[in-house]
Amino acid sequence: MLSWVAFVIVFLTNKKPPSGPDSKRDRTSIIGLALQGISYLFVWSIHRPFLTPMTSGSKPLEIALAIVAIALAVGSVWFVMASVRTLGKQWSLAARVLEGHKLVIQGPYSIVRNPIYTGMFGMLLATGLAISHWIGLLAAIIVYAVGTAIRVHSEEKLLREAFGPEFDAYERKVPALIPFLF
């Protein structure tokens, strides 16, 4: 729960500097955002009885999953916080490119192209491991993946249009969501 408080605080206290007018915006990303939100509803509402383990029988496995959930939650909050800070005034809920937009490739953006979504996925997994029934977690992962695919496609289309070969080189070098994999 503490990681969720920190996660929400990152977004509520983010004092964005005044941003310039949008050069280009893609509202399709809002559909992806809605699906990501629905995935969190699944993970929170399809849960197992309070304080019961996800697996039964193996105490070491229960402890290992609890440790993984805690590490994921803490790491995910940090990753999102660092990503939002790195983006500064360019951060937005909807996909957009500002006048004078810069292609951000440092900090968490040197590890994955969409680190905020990576962190959000980590929070989804951590919450699922901590409280969800496996069916709720599986449904949440599927819906989150669809929503994230929509958002990534929408945002990267704008970045490709704005930065051309520079974005293409970045895309070839840095994975989209999962470090070293995808």
Summary of the structure (lengths in Angstrom):
residues: 182
radius of gyration: 17.3
end to end distance: 28.7
largest distance: 57.2
contacts: 562
relative contact order: 0.20
helix: 66%
strand: 6%
